[in-house]
Each structure stands twice: as C-alpha cells, then as structure tokens.
Amino acid sequence: MFTFLIILITLLAILLVFVVLLQSGRGGGLAGIAAGGAQQILGARQAPDILEKTTWTLAAIFIVLCILTNFTIDTGERRESIIQQRAQQEQAQPTPPVTQPATPPATTPAPSNNTN
C-alpha cells in the first residue's frame, strides 16, 4: 500500500506541475506557447478558472495523500540505531572485572652518585 501511494503521489506531482505551467500568468506560461489550446477549447474566460480549480484540487489531494502515507508505514518492525543495539548488547554481557597482576611491578634501583 505504501509503494502504491508513493507512486500515486509522484504521478500527481507531475500532473500538478504540468497544470501549473499551463496557467498563463505574467509571463504567458505554456498556454501561450501552445497557441492557447486550452483557451480555444474552453473559451477565453473559462480556461483560467478551470486550470485554477484543477490546481487547487490536485494540491489538496496531494497534501491528503502525503498525510495518509504516514499512516501506512509499517511500524511492526522495531527499528533501533546501531548505538542502541550495542548498548543493549553491552548490558546483556557483563564485563569481567579488571584484575591486578600477582607480582608487584619491578622497581628500578636508585642511581648511585659514585664519582671515581
């Protein structure tokens, strides 16, 4: 389900970009390049209204799908960081106590001040 929603969101985003680029703004947009095909089909006044409503509708569906996708993420598997896993392993394995060597460390003799 998660993969399906991600694919749907991707297609919706591509469609939304296309619809936004079709709108004629100050620069003319792609509608001016395409010789006003949308305006010829729908009429001069109706094309911007339909494109604007389509943009708002696609944007609303995009946001709703993005929110719903968060609920479809599989949380059955407990995910932990490596640091958390190592900390749990260290707690499970007791560390051996540090032992002192049986013989004391050798001491060096003091230097003699013999002058011959």
C-alpha positions, 0 to 999 in steps of 0.5 A: 500500500505504501509503494502504491501511494508513493507512486500515486503521489509522484504521478500527481506531482507531475500532473500538478506541475504540468497544470501549473505551467499551463496557467498563463500568468505574467509571463504567458506560461505554456498556454501561450506557447501552445497557441492557447489550446486550452483557451480555444477549447474552453473559451477565453474566460473559462480556461483560467478558472478551470486550470485554477480549480484543477490546481487547487484540487490536485494540491489538496489531494496531494497534501491528503495523500502525503498525510495518509502515507504516514499512516501506512508505514509499517511500524511492526518492525522495531527499528533501533540505531546501531548505538542502541543495539550495542548498548543493549548488547553491552548490558546483556554481557557483563564485563569481567572485572579488571584484575591486578597482576600477582607480582608487584611491578619491578622497581628500578634501583636508585642511581648511585652518585659514585664519582671515581 
